[in-house]
Amino acid sequence: MSGKINALKNVAQSKTWASFLNHNHPYSLLHWSIGGINHEDKDVWLLQDEVTFEAQEFENLDAAMVWITENMDGITDVLG
């Protein structure tokens, strides 16, 4: 993994979320869990496009990082 990918993973792990730019397009990677009386338990990582708010779910952070590595080749800024 490249330096930016490692930085993204480390920030996401430590804070349960991270924002980043891929070709100057903003995204967020965040951990999402829901539980309660009227909610189905859910424990996933979301990759969200911050312009369209479309989100993709991954069962764990490693699966999200594999997808990001294979599909996003222009990550610049990583914010946490």
PDB file of N, CA, C and O in Angstrom:
ATOM      1  N   MET A   1       0.834  -1.186   0.000  1.00  0.00           N
ATOM      2  CA  MET A   1       0.000   0.000   0.000  1.00  0.00           C
ATOM      3  C   MET A   1       0.875   1.245   0.000  1.00  0.00           C
ATOM      4  O   MET A   1       1.945   1.281   0.607  1.00  0.00           O
ATOM      5  N   SER A   2       0.400   2.239  -0.682  1.00  0.00           N
ATOM      6  CA  SER A   2       1.167   3.488  -0.746  1.00  0.00           C
ATOM      7  C   SER A   2       1.061   4.257   0.564  1.00  0.00           C
ATOM      8  O   SER A   2       0.278   3.896   1.443  1.00  0.00           O
ATOM      9  N   GLY A   3       1.837   5.298   0.686  1.00  0.00           N
ATOM     10  CA  GLY A   3       1.839   6.119   1.884  1.00  0.00           C
ATOM     11  C   GLY A   3       0.495   6.739   2.200  1.00  0.00           C
ATOM     12  O   GLY A   3       0.083   6.769   3.360  1.00  0.00           O
ATOM     13  N   LYS A   4      -0.199   7.236   1.182  1.00  0.00           N
ATOM     14  CA  LYS A   4      -1.511   7.862   1.400  1.00  0.00           C
ATOM     15  C   LYS A   4      -2.544   6.821   1.817  1.00  0.00           C
ATOM     16  O   LYS A   4      -3.398   7.103   2.657  1.00  0.00           O
ATOM     17  N   ILE A   5      -2.476   5.634   1.247  1.00  0.00           N
ATOM     18  CA  ILE A   5      -3.399   4.563   1.621  1.00  0.00           C
ATOM     19  C   ILE A   5      -3.155   4.156   3.066  1.00  0.00           C
ATOM     20  O   ILE A   5      -4.105   3.961   3.824  1.00  0.00           O
ATOM     21  N   ASN A   6      -1.896   4.026   3.453  1.00  0.00           N
ATOM     22  CA  ASN A   6      -1.563   3.699   4.842  1.00  0.00           C
ATOM     23  C   ASN A   6      -2.035   4.791   5.792  1.00  0.00           C
ATOM     24  O   ASN A   6      -2.567   4.494   6.862  1.00  0.00           O
ATOM     25  N   ALA A   7      -1.845   6.042   5.414  1.00  0.00           N
ATOM     26  CA  ALA A   7      -2.299   7.156   6.249  1.00  0.00           C
ATOM     27  C   ALA A   7      -3.816   7.119   6.405  1.00  0.00           C
ATOM     28  O   ALA A   7      -4.337   7.328   7.500  1.00  0.00           O
ATOM     29  N   LEU A   8      -4.521   6.853   5.309  1.00  0.00           N
ATOM     30  CA  LEU A   8      -5.977   6.770   5.348  1.00  0.00           C
ATOM     31  C   LEU A   8      -6.434   5.659   6.296  1.00  0.00           C
ATOM     32  O   LEU A   8      -7.326   5.867   7.119  1.00  0.00           O
ATOM     33  N   LYS A   9      -5.830   4.502   6.179  1.00  0.00           N
ATOM     34  CA  LYS A   9      -6.205   3.376   7.036  1.00  0.00           C
ATOM     35  C   LYS A   9      -5.916   3.693   8.506  1.00  0.00           C
ATOM     36  O   LYS A   9      -6.752   3.430   9.370  1.00  0.00           O
ATOM     37  N   ASN A  10      -4.745   4.254   8.791  1.00  0.00           N
ATOM     38  CA  ASN A  10      -4.379   4.562  10.170  1.00  0.00           C
ATOM     39  C   ASN A  10      -5.316   5.591  10.798  1.00  0.00           C
ATOM     40  O   ASN A  10      -5.716   5.432  11.951  1.00  0.00           O
ATOM     41  N   VAL A  11      -5.666   6.629  10.068  1.00  0.00           N
ATOM     42  CA  VAL A  11      -6.577   7.645  10.591  1.00  0.00           C
ATOM     43  C   VAL A  11      -7.957   7.033  10.805  1.00  0.00           C
ATOM     44  O   VAL A  11      -8.577   7.260  11.844  1.00  0.00           O
ATOM     45  N   ALA A  12      -8.442   6.264   9.840  1.00  0.00           N
ATOM     46  CA  ALA A  12      -9.764   5.640   9.969  1.00  0.00           C
ATOM     47  C   ALA A  12      -9.812   4.703  11.168  1.00  0.00           C
ATOM     48  O   ALA A  12     -10.799   4.682  11.903  1.00  0.00           O
ATOM     49  N   GLN A  13      -8.748   3.927  11.369  1.00  0.00           N
ATOM     50  CA  GLN A  13      -8.693   3.005  12.501  1.00  0.00           C
ATOM     51  C   GLN A  13      -8.706   3.737  13.836  1.00  0.00           C
ATOM     52  O   GLN A  13      -9.412   3.333  14.760  1.00  0.00           O
ATOM     53  N   SER A  14      -7.945   4.790  13.938  1.00  0.00           N
ATOM     54  CA  SER A  14      -7.811   5.461  15.229  1.00  0.00           C
ATOM     55  C   SER A  14      -9.010   6.349  15.564  1.00  0.00           C
ATOM     56  O   SER A  14      -9.338   6.513  16.739  1.00  0.00           O
ATOM     57  N   LYS A  15      -9.663   6.920  14.563  1.00  0.00           N
ATOM     58  CA  LYS A  15     -10.761   7.851  14.821  1.00  0.00           C
ATOM     59  C   LYS A  15     -12.121   7.318  14.380  1.00  0.00           C
ATOM     60  O   LYS A  15     -13.136   7.969  14.629  1.00  0.00           O
ATOM     61  N   THR A  16     -12.169   6.172  13.744  1.00  0.00           N
ATOM     62  CA  THR A  16     -13.356   5.540  13.146  1.00  0.00           C
ATOM     63  C   THR A  16     -13.919   6.327  11.960  1.00  0.00           C
ATOM     64  O   THR A  16     -15.027   6.046  11.504  1.00  0.00           O
ATOM     65  N   TRP A  17     -13.176   7.292  11.465  1.00  0.00           N
ATOM     66  CA  TRP A  17     -13.544   7.985  10.233  1.00  0.00           C
ATOM     67  C   TRP A  17     -12.324   8.726   9.683  1.00  0.00           C
ATOM     68  O   TRP A  17     -11.371   9.024  10.403  1.00  0.00           O
ATOM     69  N   ALA A  18     -12.391   9.007   8.400  1.00  0.00           N
ATOM     70  CA  ALA A  18     -11.373   9.831   7.747  1.00  0.00           C
ATOM     71  C   ALA A  18     -11.977  10.418   6.486  1.00  0.00           C
ATOM     72  O   ALA A  18     -12.801   9.775   5.834  1.00  0.00           O
ATOM     73  N   SER A  19     -11.586  11.604   6.142  1.00  0.00           N
ATOM     74  CA  SER A  19     -11.984  12.220   4.882  1.00  0.00           C
ATOM     75  C   SER A  19     -10.744  12.316   4.003  1.00  0.00           C
ATOM     76  O   SER A  19      -9.626  12.456   4.497  1.00  0.00           O
ATOM     77  N   PHE A  20     -10.957  12.238   2.696  1.00  0.00           N
ATOM     78  CA  PHE A  20      -9.819  12.318   1.784  1.00  0.00           C
ATOM     79  C   PHE A  20     -10.272  12.801   0.420  1.00  0.00           C
ATOM     80  O   PHE A  20     -11.460  12.806   0.099  1.00  0.00           O
ATOM     81  N   LEU A  21      -9.292  13.205  -0.369  1.00  0.00           N
ATOM     82  CA  LEU A  21      -9.548  13.620  -1.749  1.00  0.00           C
ATOM     83  C   LEU A  21      -8.971  12.583  -2.692  1.00  0.00           C
ATOM     84  O   LEU A  21      -7.847  12.113  -2.509  1.00  0.00           O
ATOM     85  N   ASN A  22      -9.757  12.230  -3.707  1.00  0.00           N
ATOM     86  CA  ASN A  22      -9.285  11.380  -4.795  1.00  0.00           C
ATOM     87  C   ASN A  22      -9.536  12.153  -6.087  1.00  0.00           C
ATOM     88  O   ASN A  22     -10.687  12.374  -6.464  1.00  0.00           O
ATOM     89  N   HIS A  23      -8.481  12.560  -6.756  1.00  0.00           N
ATOM     90  CA  HIS A  23      -8.582  13.435  -7.937  1.00  0.00           C
ATOM     91  C   HIS A  23      -9.425  14.665  -7.606  1.00  0.00           C
ATOM     92  O   HIS A  23     -10.314  15.036  -8.372  1.00  0.00           O
ATOM     93  N   ASN A  24      -9.144  15.298  -6.460  1.00  0.00           N
ATOM     94  CA  ASN A  24      -9.824  16.507  -5.983  1.00  0.00           C
ATOM     95  C   ASN A  24     -11.310  16.315  -5.726  1.00  0.00           C
ATOM     96  O   ASN A  24     -12.052  17.296  -5.677  1.00  0.00           O
ATOM     97  N   HIS A  25     -11.760  15.084  -5.563  1.00  0.00           N
ATOM     98  CA  HIS A  25     -13.162  14.780  -5.261  1.00  0.00           C
ATOM     99  C   HIS A  25     -13.222  14.278  -3.811  1.00  0.00           C
ATOM    100  O   HIS A  25     -12.491  13.353  -3.459  1.00  0.00           O
ATOM    101  N   PRO A  26     -14.072  14.866  -2.969  1.00  0.00           N
ATOM    102  CA  PRO A  26     -14.078  14.506  -1.542  1.00  0.00           C
ATOM    103  C   PRO A  26     -14.845  13.219  -1.230  1.00  0.00           C
ATOM    104  O   PRO A  26     -15.923  12.966  -1.767  1.00  0.00           O
ATOM    105  N   TYR A  27     -14.257  12.424  -0.352  1.00  0.00           N
ATOM    106  CA  TYR A  27     -14.861  11.180   0.137  1.00  0.00           C
ATOM    107  C   TYR A  27     -14.667  11.092   1.639  1.00  0.00           C
ATOM    108  O   TYR A  27     -13.774  11.727   2.200  1.00  0.00           O
ATOM    109  N   SER A  28     -15.506  10.304   2.282  1.00  0.00           N
ATOM    110  CA  SER A  28     -15.315   9.960   3.688  1.00  0.00           C
ATOM    111  C   SER A  28     -15.363   8.454   3.834  1.00  0.00           C
ATOM    112  O   SER A  28     -16.132   7.771   3.158  1.00  0.00           O
ATOM    113  N   LEU A  29     -14.539   7.954   4.716  1.00  0.00           N
ATOM    114  CA  LEU A  29     -14.532   6.539   5.077  1.00  0.00           C
ATOM    115  C   LEU A  29     -14.849   6.503   6.558  1.00  0.00           C
ATOM    116  O   LEU A  29     -14.104   7.059   7.365  1.00  0.00           O
ATOM    117  N   LEU A  30     -15.951   5.852   6.927  1.00  0.00           N
ATOM    118  CA  LEU A  30     -16.362   5.884   8.314  1.00  0.00           C
ATOM    119  C   LEU A  30     -16.965   4.571   8.776  1.00  0.00           C
ATOM    120  O   LEU A  30     -17.563   3.820   8.006  1.00  0.00           O
ATOM    121  N   HIS A  31     -16.783   4.327  10.059  1.00  0.00           N
ATOM    122  CA  HIS A  31     -17.358   3.142  10.675  1.00  0.00           C
ATOM    123  C   HIS A  31     -18.785   3.481  11.084  1.00  0.00           C
ATOM    124  O   HIS A  31     -19.047   4.552  11.631  1.00  0.00           O
ATOM    125  N   TRP A  32     -19.715   2.546  10.812  1.00  0.00           N
ATOM    126  CA  TRP A  32     -21.118   2.786  11.097  1.00  0.00           C
ATOM    127  C   TRP A  32     -21.675   1.570  11.798  1.00  0.00           C
ATOM    128  O   TRP A  32     -21.610   0.458  11.274  1.00  0.00           O
ATOM    129  N   SER A  33     -22.217   1.775  12.966  1.00  0.00           N
ATOM    130  CA  SER A  33     -22.890   0.675  13.659  1.00  0.00           C
ATOM    131  C   SER A  33     -24.201   1.199  14.222  1.00  0.00           C
ATOM    132  O   SER A  33     -24.278   2.312  14.741  1.00  0.00           O
ATOM    133  N   ILE A  34     -25.223   0.372  14.107  1.00  0.00           N
ATOM    134  CA  ILE A  34     -26.563   0.722  14.579  1.00  0.00           C
ATOM    135  C   ILE A  34     -27.091  -0.435  15.390  1.00  0.00           C
ATOM    136  O   ILE A  34     -26.850  -1.597  15.066  1.00  0.00           O
ATOM    137  N   GLY A  35     -27.787  -0.123  16.411  1.00  0.00           N
ATOM    138  CA  GLY A  35     -28.463  -1.144  17.209  1.00  0.00           C
ATOM    139  C   GLY A  35     -29.633  -0.491  17.917  1.00  0.00           C
ATOM    140  O   GLY A  35     -29.759   0.734  17.905  1.00  0.00           O
ATOM    141  N   GLY A  36     -30.476  -1.276  18.522  1.00  0.00           N
ATOM    142  CA  GLY A  36     -31.604  -0.738  19.259  1.00  0.00           C
ATOM    143  C   GLY A  36     -32.858  -1.533  18.990  1.00  0.00           C
ATOM    144  O   GLY A  36     -32.850  -2.510  18.241  1.00  0.00           O
ATOM    145  N   ILE A  37     -33.930  -1.100  19.610  1.00  0.00           N
ATOM    146  CA  ILE A  37     -35.193  -1.841  19.533  1.00  0.00           C
ATOM    147  C   ILE A  37     -35.697  -1.980  18.099  1.00  0.00           C
ATOM    148  O   ILE A  37     -36.056  -3.080  17.678  1.00  0.00           O
ATOM    149  N   ASN A  38     -35.727  -0.897  17.354  1.00  0.00           N
ATOM    150  CA  ASN A  38     -36.298  -0.920  16.007  1.00  0.00           C
ATOM    151  C   ASN A  38     -35.251  -0.925  14.902  1.00  0.00           C
ATOM    152  O   ASN A  38     -35.565  -0.656  13.742  1.00  0.00           O
ATOM    153  N   HIS A  39     -34.025  -1.227  15.255  1.00  0.00           N
ATOM    154  CA  HIS A  39     -32.959  -1.221  14.260  1.00  0.00           C
ATOM    155  C   HIS A  39     -32.273  -2.576  14.199  1.00  0.00           C
ATOM    156  O   HIS A  39     -32.061  -3.230  15.220  1.00  0.00           O
ATOM    157  N   GLU A  40     -31.939  -2.972  13.012  1.00  0.00           N
ATOM    158  CA  GLU A  40     -31.142  -4.175  12.823  1.00  0.00           C
ATOM    159  C   GLU A  40     -29.689  -3.841  13.155  1.00  0.00           C
ATOM    160  O   GLU A  40     -29.170  -2.800  12.752  1.00  0.00           O
ATOM    161  N   ASP A  41     -29.044  -4.739  13.895  1.00  0.00           N
ATOM    162  CA  ASP A  41     -27.630  -4.512  14.196  1.00  0.00           C
ATOM    163  C   ASP A  41     -26.829  -4.445  12.903  1.00  0.00           C
ATOM    164  O   ASP A  41     -27.019  -5.259  11.999  1.00  0.00           O
ATOM    165  N   LYS A  42     -25.947  -3.482  12.828  1.00  0.00           N
ATOM    166  CA  LYS A  42     -25.134  -3.318  11.630  1.00  0.00           C
ATOM    167  C   LYS A  42     -23.761  -2.840  12.071  1.00  0.00           C
ATOM    168  O   LYS A  42     -23.648  -1.942  12.906  1.00  0.00           O
ATOM    169  N   ASP A  43     -22.742  -3.425  11.523  1.00  0.00           N
ATOM    170  CA  ASP A  43     -21.367  -3.069  11.858  1.00  0.00           C
ATOM    171  C   ASP A  43     -20.573  -3.090  10.565  1.00  0.00           C
ATOM    172  O   ASP A  43     -20.017  -4.122  10.190  1.00  0.00           O
ATOM    173  N   VAL A  44     -20.517  -1.946   9.878  1.00  0.00           N
ATOM    174  CA  VAL A  44     -19.885  -1.875   8.561  1.00  0.00           C
ATOM    175  C   VAL A  44     -19.031  -0.618   8.451  1.00  0.00           C
ATOM    176  O   VAL A  44     -19.125   0.293   9.274  1.00  0.00           O
ATOM    177  N   TRP A  45     -18.211  -0.592   7.434  1.00  0.00           N
ATOM    178  CA  TRP A  45     -17.482   0.607   7.042  1.00  0.00           C
ATOM    179  C   TRP A  45     -18.129   1.159   5.788  1.00  0.00           C
ATOM    180  O   TRP A  45     -18.446   0.403   4.869  1.00  0.00           O
ATOM    181  N   LEU A  46     -18.326   2.454   5.737  1.00  0.00           N
ATOM    182  CA  LEU A  46     -18.931   3.110   4.585  1.00  0.00           C
ATOM    183  C   LEU A  46     -17.901   3.979   3.883  1.00  0.00           C
ATOM    184  O   LEU A  46     -17.116   4.682   4.519  1.00  0.00           O
ATOM    185  N   LEU A  47     -17.921   3.916   2.570  1.00  0.00           N
ATOM    186  CA  LEU A  47     -17.164   4.841   1.739  1.00  0.00           C
ATOM    187  C   LEU A  47     -18.209   5.744   1.106  1.00  0.00           C
ATOM    188  O   LEU A  47     -19.015   5.296   0.291  1.00  0.00           O
ATOM    189  N   GLN A  48     -18.194   7.022   1.486  1.00  0.00           N
ATOM    190  CA  GLN A  48     -19.230   7.942   1.023  1.00  0.00           C
ATOM    191  C   GLN A  48     -18.654   9.028   0.145  1.00  0.00           C
ATOM    192  O   GLN A  48     -17.668   9.677   0.494  1.00  0.00           O
ATOM    193  N   ASP A  49     -19.287   9.218  -1.010  1.00  0.00           N
ATOM    194  CA  ASP A  49     -18.980  10.332  -1.902  1.00  0.00           C
ATOM    195  C   ASP A  49     -19.622  11.571  -1.283  1.00  0.00           C
ATOM    196  O   ASP A  49     -20.839  11.604  -1.097  1.00  0.00           O
ATOM    197  N   GLU A  50     -18.832  12.579  -0.965  1.00  0.00           N
ATOM    198  CA  GLU A  50     -19.343  13.747  -0.263  1.00  0.00           C
ATOM    199  C   GLU A  50     -20.052  14.749  -1.175  1.00  0.00           C
ATOM    200  O   GLU A  50     -20.562  15.760  -0.692  1.00  0.00           O
ATOM    201  N   VAL A  51     -20.093  14.491  -2.469  1.00  0.00           N
ATOM    202  CA  VAL A  51     -20.830  15.363  -3.382  1.00  0.00           C
ATOM    203  C   VAL A  51     -22.212  14.774  -3.645  1.00  0.00           C
ATOM    204  O   VAL A  51     -23.215  15.483  -3.570  1.00  0.00           O
ATOM    205  N   THR A  52     -22.266  13.494  -3.948  1.00  0.00           N
ATOM    206  CA  THR A  52     -23.551  12.843  -4.277  1.00  0.00           C
ATOM    207  C   THR A  52     -24.170  12.131  -3.081  1.00  0.00           C
ATOM    208  O   THR A  52     -25.343  11.758  -3.123  1.00  0.00           O
ATOM    209  N   PHE A  53     -23.403  11.942  -2.024  1.00  0.00           N
ATOM    210  CA  PHE A  53     -23.791  11.208  -0.812  1.00  0.00           C
ATOM    211  C   PHE A  53     -24.083   9.729  -1.066  1.00  0.00           C
ATOM    212  O   PHE A  53     -24.690   9.058  -0.232  1.00  0.00           O
ATOM    213  N   GLU A  54     -23.649   9.229  -2.219  1.00  0.00           N
ATOM    214  CA  GLU A  54     -23.741   7.791  -2.464  1.00  0.00           C
ATOM    215  C   GLU A  54     -22.748   7.095  -1.559  1.00  0.00           C
ATOM    216  O   GLU A  54     -21.644   7.590  -1.333  1.00  0.00           O
ATOM    217  N   ALA A  55     -23.149   5.929  -1.034  1.00  0.00           N
ATOM    218  CA  ALA A  55     -22.266   5.213  -0.111  1.00  0.00           C
ATOM    219  C   ALA A  55     -22.180   3.750  -0.508  1.00  0.00           C
ATOM    220  O   ALA A  55     -23.130   3.166  -1.029  1.00  0.00           O
ATOM    221  N   GLN A  56     -21.033   3.184  -0.250  1.00  0.00           N
ATOM    222  CA  GLN A  56     -20.783   1.773  -0.492  1.00  0.00           C
ATOM    223  C   GLN A  56     -20.380   1.151   0.837  1.00  0.00           C
ATOM    224  O   GLN A  56     -19.557   1.709   1.562  1.00  0.00           O
ATOM    225  N   GLU A  57     -20.964  -0.015   1.162  1.00  0.00           N
ATOM    226  CA  GLU A  57     -20.680  -0.688   2.427  1.00  0.00           C
ATOM    227  C   GLU A  57     -19.620  -1.763   2.262  1.00  0.00           C
ATOM    228  O   GLU A  57     -19.554  -2.444   1.239  1.00  0.00           O
ATOM    229  N   PHE A  58     -18.791  -1.902   3.293  1.00  0.00           N
ATOM    230  CA  PHE A  58     -17.782  -2.953   3.349  1.00  0.00           C
ATOM    231  C   PHE A  58     -17.872  -3.617   4.710  1.00  0.00           C
ATOM    232  O   PHE A  58     -18.104  -2.945   5.715  1.00  0.00           O
ATOM    233  N   GLU A  59     -17.691  -4.928   4.755  1.00  0.00           N
ATOM    234  CA  GLU A  59     -17.851  -5.649   6.020  1.00  0.00           C
ATOM    235  C   GLU A  59     -16.771  -5.339   7.041  1.00  0.00           C
ATOM    236  O   GLU A  59     -16.975  -5.535   8.239  1.00  0.00           O
ATOM    237  N   ASN A  60     -15.614  -4.853   6.575  1.00  0.00           N
ATOM    238  CA  ASN A  60     -14.556  -4.467   7.512  1.00  0.00           C
ATOM    239  C   ASN A  60     -13.634  -3.450   6.839  1.00  0.00           C
ATOM    240  O   ASN A  60     -13.721  -3.207   5.636  1.00  0.00           O
ATOM    241  N   LEU A  61     -12.762  -2.872   7.634  1.00  0.00           N
ATOM    242  CA  LEU A  61     -11.853  -1.835   7.125  1.00  0.00           C
ATOM    243  C   LEU A  61     -10.902  -2.391   6.072  1.00  0.00           C
ATOM    244  O   LEU A  61     -10.599  -1.708   5.093  1.00  0.00           O
ATOM    245  N   ASP A  62     -10.430  -3.615   6.258  1.00  0.00           N
ATOM    246  CA  ASP A  62      -9.501  -4.195   5.278  1.00  0.00           C
ATOM    247  C   ASP A  62     -10.150  -4.342   3.908  1.00  0.00           C
ATOM    248  O   ASP A  62      -9.514  -4.071   2.889  1.00  0.00           O
ATOM    249  N   ALA A  63     -11.412  -4.770   3.875  1.00  0.00           N
ATOM    250  CA  ALA A  63     -12.124  -4.901   2.594  1.00  0.00           C
ATOM    251  C   ALA A  63     -12.273  -3.537   1.930  1.00  0.00           C
ATOM    252  O   ALA A  63     -12.130  -3.419   0.713  1.00  0.00           O
ATOM    253  N   ALA A  64     -12.558  -2.517   2.716  1.00  0.00           N
ATOM    254  CA  ALA A  64     -12.667  -1.159   2.168  1.00  0.00           C
ATOM    255  C   ALA A  64     -11.331  -0.697   1.598  1.00  0.00           C
ATOM    256  O   ALA A  64     -11.284  -0.084   0.531  1.00  0.00           O
ATOM    257  N   MET A  65     -10.246  -0.991   2.310  1.00  0.00           N
ATOM    258  CA  MET A  65      -8.928  -0.564   1.852  1.00  0.00           C
ATOM    259  C   MET A  65      -8.519  -1.276   0.561  1.00  0.00           C
ATOM    260  O   MET A  65      -7.895  -0.666  -0.308  1.00  0.00           O
ATOM    261  N   VAL A  66      -8.860  -2.542   0.430  1.00  0.00           N
ATOM    262  CA  VAL A  66      -8.579  -3.267  -0.815  1.00  0.00           C
ATOM    263  C   VAL A  66      -9.309  -2.596  -1.973  1.00  0.00           C
ATOM    264  O   VAL A  66      -8.718  -2.360  -3.027  1.00  0.00           O
ATOM    265  N   TRP A  67     -10.595  -2.286  -1.781  1.00  0.00           N
ATOM    266  CA  TRP A  67     -11.385  -1.662  -2.849  1.00  0.00           C
ATOM    267  C   TRP A  67     -10.801  -0.297  -3.211  1.00  0.00           C
ATOM    268  O   TRP A  67     -10.647   0.022  -4.390  1.00  0.00           O
ATOM    269  N   ILE A  68     -10.476   0.508  -2.196  1.00  0.00           N
ATOM    270  CA  ILE A  68      -9.909   1.836  -2.439  1.00  0.00           C
ATOM    271  C   ILE A  68      -8.589   1.714  -3.197  1.00  0.00           C
ATOM    272  O   ILE A  68      -8.355   2.460  -4.148  1.00  0.00           O
ATOM    273  N   THR A  69      -7.731   0.792  -2.790  1.00  0.00           N
ATOM    274  CA  THR A  69      -6.439   0.593  -3.456  1.00  0.00           C
ATOM    275  C   THR A  69      -6.624   0.233  -4.927  1.00  0.00           C
ATOM    276  O   THR A  69      -5.882   0.713  -5.784  1.00  0.00           O
ATOM    277  N   GLU A  70      -7.611  -0.610  -5.219  1.00  0.00           N
ATOM    278  CA  GLU A  70      -7.836  -1.072  -6.591  1.00  0.00           C
ATOM    279  C   GLU A  70      -8.565  -0.049  -7.462  1.00  0.00           C
ATOM    280  O   GLU A  70      -8.457  -0.099  -8.687  1.00  0.00           O
ATOM    281  N   ASN A  71      -9.312   0.886  -6.842  1.00  0.00           N
ATOM    282  CA  ASN A  71     -10.182   1.757  -7.626  1.00  0.00           C
ATOM    283  C   ASN A  71      -9.909   3.253  -7.512  1.00  0.00           C
ATOM    284  O   ASN A  71     -10.503   4.042  -8.246  1.00  0.00           O
ATOM    285  N   MET A  72      -9.041   3.649  -6.626  1.00  0.00           N
ATOM    286  CA  MET A  72      -8.767   5.076  -6.443  1.00  0.00           C
ATOM    287  C   MET A  72      -7.259   5.299  -6.520  1.00  0.00           C
ATOM    288  O   MET A  72      -6.513   4.921  -5.616  1.00  0.00           O
ATOM    289  N   ASP A  73      -6.834   5.910  -7.596  1.00  0.00           N
ATOM    290  CA  ASP A  73      -5.400   6.075  -7.809  1.00  0.00           C
ATOM    291  C   ASP A  73      -4.912   7.505  -7.674  1.00  0.00           C
ATOM    292  O   ASP A  73      -3.769   7.805  -8.019  1.00  0.00           O
ATOM    293  N   GLY A  74      -5.773   8.402  -7.170  1.00  0.00           N
ATOM    294  CA  GLY A  74      -5.363   9.795  -7.081  1.00  0.00           C
ATOM    295  C   GLY A  74      -5.594  10.403  -5.714  1.00  0.00           C
ATOM    296  O   GLY A  74      -5.978  11.568  -5.609  1.00  0.00           O
ATOM    297  N   ILE A  75      -5.362   9.615  -4.648  1.00  0.00           N
ATOM    298  CA  ILE A  75      -5.574  10.131  -3.301  1.00  0.00           C
ATOM    299  C   ILE A  75      -4.467  11.113  -2.949  1.00  0.00           C
ATOM    300  O   ILE A  75      -3.279  10.811  -3.065  1.00  0.00           O
ATOM    301  N   THR A  76      -4.892  12.308  -2.511  1.00  0.00           N
ATOM    302  CA  THR A  76      -3.919  13.314  -2.119  1.00  0.00           C
ATOM    303  C   THR A  76      -4.043  13.596  -0.623  1.00  0.00           C
ATOM    304  O   THR A  76      -3.287  13.042   0.174  1.00  0.00           O
ATOM    305  N   ASP A  77      -4.968  14.432  -0.245  1.00  0.00           N
ATOM    306  CA  ASP A  77      -5.090  14.849   1.152  1.00  0.00           C
ATOM    307  C   ASP A  77      -5.902  13.856   1.963  1.00  0.00           C
ATOM    308  O   ASP A  77      -6.960  13.400   1.527  1.00  0.00           O
ATOM    309  N   VAL A  78      -5.400  13.522   3.149  1.00  0.00           N
ATOM    310  CA  VAL A  78      -6.111  12.661   4.095  1.00  0.00           C
ATOM    311  C   VAL A  78      -6.318  13.481   5.352  1.00  0.00           C
ATOM    312  O   VAL A  78      -5.360  13.983   5.939  1.00  0.00           O
ATOM    313  N   LEU A  79      -7.565  13.618   5.765  1.00  0.00           N
ATOM    314  CA  LEU A  79      -7.911  14.413   6.946  1.00  0.00           C
ATOM    315  C   LEU A  79      -8.561  13.519   7.985  1.00  0.00           C
ATOM    316  O   LEU A  79      -9.287  12.588   7.637  1.00  0.00           O
ATOM    317  N   GLY A  80      -8.310  13.791   9.244  1.00  0.00           N
ATOM    318  CA  GLY A  80      -8.917  12.986  10.291  1.00  0.00           C
ATOM    319  C   GLY A  80      -9.427  13.792  11.429  1.00  0.00           C
ATOM    320  O   GLY A  80      -9.966  13.237  12.386  1.00  0.00           O
TER     321      GLY A  80
END
